[in-house]
Amino acid sequence: MHPLPAVFANASWIASPIHTDAKTAPPAPFFRREFTADGDLASAQLHLTALGLYECEINGRRVGRDIFAPGWTEYHRRVCYQTHEVGELLRRGPNAIGVILGDGWYCGKLAWRDRQNYGGDRPLLLAALTLNFTDGTTRTVTSGADWLTASGPIVRHGLLEGETYDARLELRGWSSPAAGAAADPRWQPVIVSAPPHDLSVEISRGVPAREHERLRPVAVTTLTVDGAVSRLFDLGQNFSGYATVSVKAARGRTLTLRFSEILADGKPYYDNLRSAVATDVYVCNSDATETWQPRFTFHGFRYVEARGLRADDELEVTGIVAHSATPPTGAFACSNRLLNQLQHNIVWGQKSNFLDVPTDCPQRDERLGWTGDAQVFIRTAAFNMDVQKFFHQWLRTMRDTQGPRGGLPPTVPNALHPLTEEEDGLAGWSDAMIICPWTLWLCYGDRQALAEHYDAMRRFMEFQRQYHVKDGIRSHPDLDAWGGYGDWLAQDGNNGGSTQKDLISTAYYAYVAELMAKIAALLGHADDARQYKELHANTVAAFRRRFVTPDGLIVSGTQTAYTLALRFGLVPEPARPAAAAELARNIKEHDWHLTTGFLGTPYLLDVLTASGRLDVAYKLLEQETFPSWLFPVRHGATTIWERWDGWHPEKGMQNVGMNSFNHYAYGAVGEWMYRVVAGLDLDETRPGYQHIIFRPQPGGSLSWARASLRTADGEIAIHWQRQPGALTLTLTVPENRAATFYPPAGYDQTGPLTLTAGKHELQLKILSPQKNTKST
């Protein structure tokens, strides 16, 4: 059994005696405990966690700013706690602490499953308040049988269901002393209840979820839907969070709020939510103006439909953006306004889906930590925001989900199969165990991410070798009839695309073997490094035997097949030009459109650039017709769509079974824009931007581009602009950093320039046609 941390000495897990079944959304339990501070307080610390979600008050004032605490971990193995300094909330004499619990991810409905996925039928609370007095004495108030519990105004709640709040049932003064609890029959003794699993309680090392921007409506209209009159609030931006309402109506009037991402024929479109109810309800308590927002739910939405009010009732709606507190670090802009909107959509897709774990979408009955989405996007994410601690916490959870043989599930936490030991090796998904720590090393110089998870990486690689590889081929059809998700949502086949799954799997196997060789060498594991180098060489050879012809043609013949083979160095050097030419030919045959899915798309432009086809890369980037990055932008998208054609002017909505309008995976193109278009890159040998690479590659229609990145030493920045006959650049290097500028081809500066700290102004003259032998 895992012992509780010392800060919880003498504390017990407590719960409400009220609970519901696996299909019914329950009321949220309130807890309270009065105590006396007999002396002058010097300080006080509150240590708090829950299986479920908590919100705490002391003497009627809220503790901290965190939302959805203590966060989502693998509840079979670990739950985190937070420590709050609360001395300023306490006073000499009578005090009271109050806590509300929500089902959250622990026992609420997850994805398309019922409630109680992790085996618990109700949320549990664990608390310890340490009072430090000026005379040097201490006293601890802990959760236990002497606490009271009651049901209050939150009569229904769930992350997917939404929240119902009946203000007529409010527990006045419930978190203040002398609130009359002894005379209120609603307050009953708690039950002491141990968690259903032996788990570790650990201090949180991640970043909390917080409220951020507040969005006011850009338009308010009146609708008549199914005979009912409603008000429709357009907040102008698709996002993750909830709405706060200010309402003035008669006591007992019921306000119903529904949330949608997009309109269909001018009306809110709800079909793509699948089984997610995503509905908030507020029952008014008086004729005065009342303000309310939910505590234990969130939605993915742009539009709020409000029903139940009369024409003369007053209502204001404000959107509250909620996501993990990952501060912004990077910025990008260029002369193409559609690309600027694409960058806006990338950032808002990241905000919307980085809520405690990197989820796929925030709106429908899913909202899971799909590993494939995270690994393709992490490099883009690390430019836009500081995600180092965010991914540290998630990778620890990934390690918690690892099975006894070393396999990993495709979602972390393992919400789809939490009661079983599901192990697999899905190419591009489970490989996140290696790719994500490596990316943290590149972007932050984070050696700890490599060292902390190295054993889990080794176990995963051994699992692959034993159970998924035959004759050097990963996901060999003789061993794995399914083969994983493939090139998910590619345009050249069904959901998994038409690229052979064993080709994709073996390509990724070669890639992660190469990364493991580098990681082992960095950490001083020389024998491992040699073994992984050998594994990489053998896998490359197996790939070439099975999938590459001597002329450089790749089996499957898809854009993704060529992209992965070229990106991961699987094509022999003499045949690379032919393979690159076939990729470009395929794109031209599709009228300069991509056909790639989740695994091929992130590397496509990079491969074209490295193959000398920057012109084709820009054609794809600036393509405005379906399928392309700018097709959703042209049709009003404010976030990244799950499908290239989530909505099409000729076909309407895509399949309701899987059609999110806020999915960040295709936003992985961002890192190519920052590295290649703007030209701000890092040096793998001196990671964390200790040595900055400025390598702009102007192209397409662009006349200027800029990017900046905030670091601990100051801002890195580049701004280039095409002038008649010249290219002007402004480069900024912070103190304690080195930089090298590599000029684009076609200008009079032909060699690299070493730059010191400071701002540098450069002007490169374009070469005359006779001297210009390279294409830009």
C-alpha positions in Angstrom: 0.0 0.0 0.0 1.2 3.5 -0.8 1.4 5.5 2.4 -0.1 9.0 2.4 2.4 11.9 2.3 3.4 13.3 5.7 1.4 16.4 5.1 -1.8 14.3 5.3 -0.9 12.6 8.5 -4.2 11.7 10.4 -6.3 12.7 7.3 -8.8 10.4 5.9 -10.5 10.2 2.5 -14.1 11.3 2.9 -17.2 11.3 0.7 -20.9 12.0 0.6 -23.3 9.1 1.3 -25.2 10.2 -1.8 -24.3 8.7 -5.1 -25.9 7.7 -8.4 -25.6 4.9 -10.9 -23.4 4.5 -13.9 -25.7 6.5 -16.2 -27.1 9.3 -14.0 -25.4 12.6 -13.5 -25.3 13.3 -9.8 -25.6 16.4 -7.6 -22.3 17.9 -6.4 -21.6 17.3 -2.7 -20.7 20.2 -0.4 -18.4 19.6 2.6 -17.7 21.8 5.6 -15.7 21.9 8.9 -15.7 24.6 11.5 -12.6 25.1 13.7 -11.1 27.7 16.0 -7.8 29.4 15.8 -6.8 30.0 19.4 -3.8 32.3 18.8 -2.2 34.7 16.4 -1.5 33.1 13.1 1.9 33.4 11.4 1.0 31.4 8.3 -1.2 28.5 7.1 -0.9 25.9 4.4 -3.8 23.9 2.9 -3.0 20.6 1.3 -5.8 19.4 -0.8 -6.7 16.8 -3.4 -9.7 14.8 -4.6 -10.6 11.8 -6.6 -12.7 14.0 -8.8 -12.5 17.8 -8.9 -12.5 20.2 -6.0 -13.2 23.9 -5.4 -12.5 25.2 -1.9 -13.5 28.2 0.2 -12.3 29.4 3.6 -14.5 31.9 5.5 -16.5 32.5 2.4 -13.5 33.4 0.2 -12.2 31.2 -2.6 -8.9 29.4 -2.2 -6.6 30.0 -5.2 -7.4 30.5 -8.9 -7.0 26.9 -10.2 -9.9 25.2 -12.0 -10.5 21.5 -12.5 -8.1 20.7 -9.7 -6.3 18.5 -8.9 -6.1 17.5 -12.6 -6.4 14.4 -14.6 -4.0 11.6 -13.9 -4.1 7.8 -14.2 -6.2 7.3 -11.1 -5.4 3.6 -10.7 -1.8 4.7 -9.9 -1.5 8.3 -8.9 -3.4 11.5 -7.9 -1.8 14.9 -7.3 -2.4 17.4 -4.6 -1.9 21.1 -4.4 -0.6 23.2 -1.5 -2.1 26.7 -1.0 -0.9 29.5 1.3 -4.1 30.5 3.0 -3.0 32.5 6.1 -4.7 35.7 4.8 -8.1 33.9 4.6 -8.0 32.9 8.3 -8.6 34.9 11.5 -8.3 34.4 15.2 -11.3 32.7 16.6 -14.0 30.8 14.6 -13.2 29.7 11.1 -14.7 27.4 8.5 -13.5 25.5 5.5 -15.8 24.4 2.7 -15.1 22.2 -0.3 -17.3 21.3 -3.3 -16.5 18.1 -5.2 -17.3 17.3 -8.8 -17.2 13.9 -10.6 -14.7 15.2 -13.1 -12.6 12.6 -15.0 -12.6 10.3 -12.0 -16.2 9.0 -11.8 -17.9 11.2 -14.4 -18.8 10.2 -17.9 -15.8 9.8 -20.1 -15.8 9.7 -23.9 -18.7 7.5 -25.1 -18.5 5.4 -22.0 -20.7 5.4 -18.9 -19.8 7.0 -15.6 -17.5 5.4 -13.0 -14.8 4.4 -15.5 -12.1 4.2 -12.9 -14.2 2.1 -10.5 -15.3 4.7 -8.0 -19.0 5.6 -7.7 -18.5 9.0 -6.1 -15.8 11.7 -5.7 -13.5 11.6 -2.6 -11.8 14.4 -0.7 -8.5 14.5 1.2 -7.5 17.7 3.0 -5.1 18.9 5.6 -4.9 22.5 6.9 -1.8 23.3 8.9 -2.0 26.4 11.2 1.3 28.0 12.3 1.0 30.3 15.2 3.4 33.1 16.2 4.3 31.4 19.4 5.8 28.5 17.4 3.0 26.0 17.9 1.0 24.3 15.1 -2.3 22.8 14.7 -3.7 20.6 11.9 -7.3 20.4 10.7 -7.8 17.3 8.6 -10.6 15.6 6.6 -12.3 13.0 8.7 -15.5 11.8 10.2 -16.1 15.1 12.0 -16.9 16.9 8.6 -20.4 17.4 7.4 -21.8 17.1 3.9 -24.9 18.3 2.0 -26.3 18.5 -1.5 -26.9 22.0 -2.6 -27.7 24.0 -5.8 -25.5 22.0 -8.2 -28.2 19.3 -8.8 -26.6 17.8 -12.0 -23.1 18.0 -13.3 -20.5 16.4 -15.6 -17.7 17.4 -17.9 -19.7 16.1 -20.9 -23.2 16.6 -19.5 -22.9 20.2 -18.4 -24.2 21.6 -15.1 -27.6 22.4 -13.7 -27.7 25.0 -10.9 -30.9 25.7 -8.9 -30.2 29.0 -7.1 -33.2 28.4 -4.9 -31.2 25.6 -3.2 -28.2 27.6 -2.3 -26.5 26.9 1.1 -26.1 30.4 2.4 -22.8 30.9 4.3 -21.9 27.3 3.8 -18.1 28.0 4.0 -18.4 30.5 6.9 -18.5 29.8 10.6 -21.9 29.8 12.4 -23.7 29.1 9.2 -26.5 27.3 11.0 -25.4 23.9 9.8 -26.3 22.3 13.1 -30.0 23.3 12.6 -30.1 22.6 8.8 -31.2 19.0 8.2 -29.5 19.0 4.8 -26.1 18.7 6.6 -25.2 15.1 7.4 -22.1 13.3 8.6 -19.7 12.3 5.9 -18.6 8.7 5.3 -14.9 7.7 5.5 -14.2 5.8 2.3 -10.8 4.6 1.1 -10.1 4.8 -2.7 -10.9 1.6 -4.6 -7.3 1.3 -5.8 -4.0 1.5 -4.2 -2.6 4.8 -5.5 0.2 7.2 -4.8 -0.7 10.7 -3.6 2.0 13.1 -4.9 2.6 16.9 -5.0 1.6 18.3 -8.4 4.4 19.2 -10.7 2.3 20.3 -13.6 0.7 23.5 -14.5 -2.8 24.3 -13.3 -5.8 25.0 -15.5 -7.0 28.6 -15.2 -9.4 31.1 -16.6 -7.9 33.4 -19.2 -9.6 35.7 -21.8 -13.2 36.8 -21.4 -15.1 37.0 -24.8 -18.0 39.4 -25.3 -20.5 38.5 -28.0 -19.9 40.0 -31.5 -23.6 39.4 -32.4 -26.8 38.6 -30.6 -29.8 37.3 -32.7 -33.2 35.8 -32.0 -34.0 32.4 -33.4 -37.1 30.3 -33.6 -36.2 26.6 -33.5 -38.8 23.8 -33.2 -41.4 26.4 -32.3 -39.3 27.8 -29.4 -37.8 31.3 -29.3 -34.2 31.5 -28.3 -31.4 34.0 -28.2 -28.2 33.2 -30.0 -24.9 34.7 -28.8 -22.0 34.6 -31.2 -18.7 35.0 -29.3 -16.7 35.3 -32.5 -14.2 32.6 -31.6 -14.3 28.8 -31.2 -12.7 27.9 -27.8 -12.7 25.7 -24.7 -14.3 27.0 -21.5 -17.8 28.0 -20.3 -20.2 30.9 -20.2 -21.0 33.2 -17.4 -24.5 34.7 -17.4 -26.0 37.7 -15.9 -29.8 37.2 -15.8 -32.8 39.1 -14.5 -36.0 37.1 -14.5 -38.7 35.8 -12.2 -37.8 33.4 -9.4 -38.1 29.8 -10.7 -37.5 30.8 -14.3 -35.3 28.2 -16.0 -32.5 29.3 -18.3 -31.1 26.6 -20.6 -27.8 27.1 -22.4 -26.6 24.9 -25.3 -23.2 25.2 -26.9 -22.1 24.7 -30.5 -19.1 25.3 -32.7 -20.7 26.2 -36.0 -24.0 27.1 -37.6 -25.9 25.1 -40.2 -28.5 27.1 -42.1 -28.2 29.9 -39.5 -29.0 27.6 -36.6 -26.6 26.0 -34.0 -25.2 22.6 -35.1 -25.3 20.0 -32.3 -25.1 16.7 -34.2 -21.3 16.5 -34.1 -21.4 16.5 -30.2 -22.6 12.9 -30.4 -23.8 11.8 -26.9 -22.3 14.8 -25.1 -25.3 16.7 -23.6 -23.2 19.9 -23.2 -26.1 21.8 -21.7 -26.1 24.2 -18.7 -29.2 25.0 -16.8 -29.7 27.9 -14.3 -32.9 28.3 -12.2 -33.4 31.8 -11.0 -33.7 32.5 -7.2 -35.2 36.1 -7.3 -36.4 38.9 -9.4 -33.0 40.7 -9.0 -30.0 40.4 -11.4 -28.1 37.2 -10.7 -24.7 36.1 -12.0 -23.6 32.5 -12.4 -21.1 30.3 -14.1 -20.5 26.5 -13.8 -17.8 25.0 -11.7 -17.3 21.4 -12.9 -17.9 21.4 -16.7 -16.5 22.9 -19.8 -17.5 23.1 -23.5 -16.0 23.6 -26.9 -18.0 26.3 -28.6 -18.4 29.6 -30.3 -22.2 30.0 -30.1 -24.4 29.9 -27.0 -28.1 29.3 -27.5 -30.2 30.5 -24.6 -33.8 29.2 -24.1 -36.4 29.6 -21.4 -36.6 33.4 -20.9 -39.4 35.8 -21.8 -38.9 38.6 -24.2 -38.6 41.2 -21.3 -36.2 39.1 -19.3 -32.6 40.5 -19.3 -29.6 38.3 -20.2 -25.9 38.9 -20.8 -23.5 36.2 -21.8 -19.7 36.3 -21.6 -17.4 33.5 -22.7 -14.6 32.5 -20.3 -11.6 30.8 -22.0 -10.2 28.0 -19.9 -6.9 26.1 -20.4 -3.7 25.1 -18.7 -1.6 28.1 -17.7 1.1 27.7 -20.4 2.3 31.3 -21.0 2.7 32.4 -24.6 6.2 32.5 -25.9 6.2 32.6 -29.7 4.7 34.8 -32.4 4.5 34.6 -36.2 3.1 36.9 -38.9 3.6 37.4 -42.6 2.2 39.3 -45.6 -0.5 36.7 -46.3 -3.5 37.5 -44.1 -4.9 33.9 -44.6 -1.7 32.5 -43.2 -1.9 34.9 -40.3 -5.4 33.6 -39.6 -4.1 30.0 -39.9 -1.5 30.9 -37.2 -4.4 32.3 -35.1 -6.3 29.1 -35.5 -3.2 27.0 -34.5 -2.8 29.0 -31.3 -6.5 28.8 -30.4 -6.6 25.1 -31.2 -3.7 24.6 -28.7 -5.4 26.7 -26.1 -8.6 24.8 -26.5 -7.0 21.3 -26.2 -4.3 21.9 -23.6 -6.6 21.6 -20.6 -4.6 19.5 -18.1 -3.8 16.9 -20.8 -3.3 17.4 -24.6 -6.7 16.3 -25.8 -8.0 15.8 -29.3 -11.1 18.0 -29.1 -13.0 19.9 -26.4 -16.6 19.6 -27.5 -17.9 16.0 -28.3 -18.1 12.9 -26.2 -14.3 12.2 -26.5 -11.9 14.8 -25.2 -9.1 12.2 -24.7 -5.3 12.5 -24.6 -4.6 10.9 -27.9 -0.9 10.4 -28.1 -0.5 10.6 -31.9 -2.1 14.1 -32.0 0.3 15.2 -29.2 3.5 13.9 -30.7 2.9 15.5 -34.2 2.0 18.8 -32.6 4.5 19.2 -29.7 7.2 21.1 -31.7 4.6 23.6 -32.8 3.2 23.8 -29.2 6.6 24.4 -27.7 7.1 27.5 -29.9 3.7 29.0 -29.2 3.7 28.5 -25.5 5.9 27.3 -22.6 4.7 23.7 -22.4 7.7 22.2 -20.7 6.0 21.5 -17.3 2.7 20.7 -19.0 4.3 17.8 -21.0 6.4 16.7 -18.0 3.2 16.0 -16.1 1.5 14.2 -19.0 4.6 12.1 -19.7 4.6 10.9 -16.1 0.9 9.9 -16.6 1.9 8.1 -19.8 4.5 6.2 -17.8 1.8 5.3 -15.3 -0.3 3.7 -18.1 2.6 1.5 -19.4 1.7 -2.2 -19.2 3.7 -4.9 -17.6 5.2 -6.0 -20.9 6.1 -2.4 -21.8 3.3 -1.5 -24.2 1.3 1.8 -24.1 -2.3 2.7 -24.8 -3.2 5.2 -27.5 -4.8 7.6 -25.0 -3.2 9.0 -21.9 -4.7 8.8 -19.3 -5.9 5.4 -20.4 -9.6 6.4 -20.2 -10.7 3.9 -22.9 -9.5 0.8 -21.1 -8.8 1.8 -17.5 -9.8 -1.5 -15.9 -7.7 -3.6 -18.2 -4.0 -3.9 -19.1 -4.3 -2.7 -22.7 -0.9 -2.8 -24.4 -0.2 -2.0 -28.0 2.4 -0.3 -30.1 0.4 1.9 -32.5 2.8 3.5 -34.9 2.8 7.3 -34.5 0.7 7.1 -31.3 2.6 5.1 -28.7 5.8 6.4 -30.1 5.0 9.6 -28.3 6.8 8.0 -25.3 10.1 8.7 -27.2 9.3 11.6 -29.5 7.8 13.9 -26.9 10.8 13.8 -24.4 13.2 14.2 -27.3 11.3 17.3 -28.4 11.5 18.7 -24.9 15.2 18.2 -25.1 15.4 20.0 -28.4 13.2 23.0 -27.4 14.2 23.4 -23.8 17.4 21.6 -23.3 15.4 19.4 -20.9 17.7 16.5 -20.0 15.5 15.5 -17.2 12.7 14.6 -19.6 15.1 12.1 -21.2 16.5 10.7 -18.0 13.2 10.4 -16.1 11.5 8.4 -18.8 14.4 6.5 -20.3 13.5 3.2 -18.6 10.0 3.5 -19.9 11.3 4.2 -23.4 13.6 1.1 -23.3 10.7 -1.1 -22.1 8.5 0.2 -24.9 11.2 -0.6 -27.5 11.7 -4.1 -26.1 7.9 -4.6 -26.2 8.0 -3.7 -29.9 10.8 -6.0 -30.6 9.2 -9.0 -28.9 5.6 -8.6 -30.0 5.3 -6.4 -33.0 8.3 -7.0 -35.2 9.0 -9.8 -37.7 12.0 -9.8 -40.1 12.6 -6.2 -39.2 9.1 -5.1 -40.1 7.0 -3.6 -37.4 3.2 -4.4 -37.4 4.0 -7.2 -39.7 0.7 -8.6 -41.0 1.7 -12.1 -39.6 1.7 -10.6 -36.1 -0.7 -7.7 -36.3 -3.8 -8.0 -38.5 -5.0 -4.5 -37.7 -1.8 -2.5 -37.8 -3.0 0.6 -36.0 -4.7 3.8 -37.1 -2.5 4.3 -40.1 -2.4 7.7 -41.7 -5.5 8.8 -39.9 -8.1 10.8 -42.0 -5.9 10.8 -45.1 -7.7 11.8 -48.3 -6.4 8.8 -50.3 -8.5 6.1 -48.6 -10.8 5.3 -45.7 -10.1 6.7 -42.2 -6.6 5.1 -42.1 -5.7 6.1 -45.7 -4.3 3.8 -48.3 -0.7 3.8 -47.2 0.3 0.3 -46.0 0.2 0.2 -42.2 3.3 -2.0 -41.9 5.1 0.7 -44.0 4.1 3.4 -41.7 4.9 1.4 -38.6 8.3 0.3 -39.8 9.2 3.9 -40.8 8.3 5.1 -37.3 10.2 2.2 -35.8 13.4 3.3 -37.7 12.8 6.8 -36.5 12.4 6.1 -32.8 15.3 3.7 -32.9 17.4 6.5 -34.3 16.2 8.8 -31.5 16.9 6.2 -28.9 20.5 5.9 -30.1 20.9 9.6 -29.7 19.1 9.7 -26.3 21.2 6.7 -25.0 24.4 8.5 -26.0 23.4 11.7 -24.4 22.6 9.9 -21.1 25.9 8.0 -21.2 24.4 4.6 -22.0 27.0 3.6 -24.5 26.0 0.0 -24.9 22.4 0.9 -25.5 23.5 3.5 -28.0 25.3 0.9 -30.0 22.4 -1.5 -29.9 19.9 1.1 -31.0 22.2 2.2 -33.8 22.3 -1.4 -35.0 18.5 -1.7 -34.6 18.1 1.5 -36.7 20.4 0.2 -39.4 18.7 -3.2 -39.5 15.2 -1.5 -39.7 16.3 0.8 -42.5 17.6 -2.2 -44.4 14.3 -4.2 -43.8 12.3 -1.2 -44.9 14.2 -0.8 -48.2 13.9 -4.6 -48.9 10.2 -4.5 -48.5 9.0 -1.1 -49.6 11.6 0.7 -51.8 12.5 -0.3 -55.4 16.1 0.3 -56.8 14.6 3.2 -58.8 13.3 5.0 -55.6 9.7 4.1 -56.0 7.9 3.5 -52.7 5.2 0.8 -52.2 1.7 2.3 -51.8 2.8 5.2 -53.9 1.1 7.7 -51.7 2.2 11.1 -50.6 2.5 9.8 -47.0 4.6 6.8 -48.1 7.1 9.1 -49.9 7.1 11.6 -47.1 7.8 9.2 -44.3 10.4 7.3 -46.3 12.3 10.5 -47.2 11.9 12.3 -43.8 13.2 9.3 -41.8 16.1 8.6 -44.2 14.8 5.3 -45.5 15.5 5.9 -49.2 19.1 5.2 -50.3 20.9 8.4 -51.2 21.2 7.7 -54.9 17.5 7.1 -55.2 16.3 10.1 -53.1 16.0 12.5 -56.1 13.8 10.0 -57.9 11.6 9.5 -54.8 11.3 13.3 -54.3 10.3 13.7 -57.9 7.6 11.1 -57.5 6.3 12.9 -54.4 6.2 16.2 -56.4 4.5 14.5 -59.3 1.8 13.0 -57.0 1.1 16.5 -55.7 0.9 17.9 -59.2 -1.4 15.1 -60.3 -3.7 16.2 -57.4 -3.7 19.7 -58.8 -1.3 20.9 -56.1 -3.2 19.5 -53.2 -2.1 17.2 -50.4 -3.7 13.9 -49.7 -2.0 13.2 -46.4 -3.5 12.5 -42.9 -2.4 12.9 -39.3 1.0 11.2 -39.8 2.0 12.3 -43.3 0.9 15.9 -43.1 3.4 17.1 -40.4 6.5 16.2 -42.4 5.2 16.9 -46.0 6.5 20.5 -46.4 9.7 19.7 -44.6 10.5 16.9 -47.0 9.7 19.0 -50.0 12.0 21.8 -48.7 14.8 19.4 -48.1 14.4 17.9 -51.5 14.8 21.2 -53.3 11.1 21.7 -53.9 10.4 24.8 -51.8 8.2 26.0 -54.6 5.8 23.0 -54.2 5.8 23.4 -50.4 4.7 27.0 -50.8 2.0 26.0 -53.3 0.6 23.6 -50.7 0.8 26.1 -47.9 -1.0 28.8 -49.8 -3.5 26.5 -51.5 -7.0 27.8 -50.7 -9.2 25.0 -52.2 -10.0 21.7 -50.6 -8.1 19.9 -49.2 -5.7 22.4 -47.8 -4.8 24.3 -44.6 -6.5 27.5 -45.9 -9.7 25.9 -47.1 -11.2 26.1 -43.5 -9.7 29.6 -43.1 -11.5 30.7 -46.2 -14.8 29.4 -44.8 -14.6 31.2 -41.4 -12.6 28.7 -39.2 -11.2 30.2 -36.0 -9.5 26.9 -35.0 -8.1 23.9 -36.8 -10.6 21.4 -38.1 -10.3 17.7 -37.6 -11.2 17.1 -41.2 -10.0 19.1 -44.2 -13.7 19.3 -45.1 -15.5 19.5 -41.8 -17.9 21.7 -43.8 -17.9 22.1 -47.6 -20.1 24.6 -49.5 -21.2 21.8 -51.9 -21.5 18.9 -49.5 -22.4 20.5 -46.2 -21.3 18.9 -43.0 -18.9 15.9 -42.8 -19.8 12.6 -41.0 -21.4 13.5 -37.7 -19.6 10.6 -36.1 -16.3 12.3 -36.3 -16.3 16.0 -37.2 -14.7 18.3 -34.7 -14.1 21.9 -35.6 -11.4 22.3 -32.9 -8.7 19.6 -33.4 -5.1 20.8 -33.4 -3.3 17.9 -35.3 -3.1 19.6 -38.7 -1.8 22.7 -37.0 1.5 20.9 -36.8 2.3 22.9 -40.0 3.1 25.8 -37.7 6.6 24.7 -36.9 7.5 24.7 -40.6 6.2 28.2 -40.9 8.3 29.3 -37.9 11.5 27.4 -39.1 11.3 27.8 -42.8 9.0 30.7 -43.7 10.2 33.0 -41.0 13.5 31.3 -40.5 13.8 30.9 -36.7 15.3 27.5 -35.8 17.3 25.7 -33.2 20.6 23.7 -33.3 20.1 20.1 -32.2 23.7 20.0 -30.9 23.1 23.0 -28.6 19.4 22.6 -27.8 17.1 25.0 -26.1 18.0 27.8 -28.6 21.4 28.2 -27.0 22.6 28.4 -30.5 20.0 30.1 -32.7 19.7 29.3 -36.4 18.4 32.0 -38.7 17.6 30.4 -42.0 14.7 32.2 -43.8 13.5 30.7 -47.1 11.2 33.2 -48.8 8.8 31.9 -51.3 5.3 31.8 -52.7 3.4 35.1 -52.6 5.1 36.4 -49.4 6.8 39.8 -49.3 7.6 39.7 -45.6 7.5 37.4 -42.6 8.5 37.7 -38.9 8.8 35.4 -35.9 9.8 35.9 -32.3 10.4 33.6 -29.3 10.6 34.6 -25.7 13.4 32.9 -23.8 14.8 33.2 -20.2 17.6 35.4 -21.6 15.3 37.7 -23.7 13.6 37.7 -27.1 14.9 36.0 -30.2 13.4 37.6 -33.4 13.7 37.7 -37.1 11.9 40.0 -39.7 12.6 39.8 -43.4 11.2 41.8 -46.2 11.6 41.6 -49.9 12.6 44.9 -51.5 13.2 45.7 -55.2 16.4 43.9 -55.9 17.1 43.1 -52.3 16.1 41.3 -49.1 16.3 43.3 -45.8 16.5 41.5 -42.4 16.4 42.5 -38.8 17.8 39.8 -36.5 17.7 39.9 -32.7 19.9 37.8 -30.5 19.5 37.9 -26.7 22.4 38.0 -24.2 24.2 34.7 -23.4 23.0 33.2 -26.8 24.9 32.6 -30.0 23.4 32.7 -33.5 24.3 31.9 -37.1 22.6 33.4 -40.1 22.3 31.2 -43.3 21.2 33.4 -46.2 18.7 32.1 -48.7 20.0 31.1 -52.2 20.0 33.8 -54.9 21.5 36.7 -52.9 25.0 38.1 -52.7 25.7 36.8 -49.3 26.6 33.1 -49.9 28.1 32.0 -46.6 26.9 31.8 -43.0 27.3 34.8 -40.7 28.1 34.4 -37.0 26.1 36.8 -34.9 26.6 38.0 -31.3 24.0 39.4 -28.9 22.2 42.4 -30.1 20.1 43.6 -33.0 21.5 43.2 -36.5 20.3 44.9 -39.7 21.2 43.1 -43.0 20.5 43.8 -46.6 21.2 41.2 -49.2 21.2 42.1 -52.9 19.6 39.7 -55.3 22.0 38.2 -57.8 21.7 38.9 -61.5 20.0 36.1 -63.5 23.4 34.9 -64.8 24.9 34.5 -61.3 21.7 33.2 -59.7 22.1 29.4 -60.2 19.8 28.3 -57.3 16.1 28.6 -57.1 14.5 30.2 -54.0 
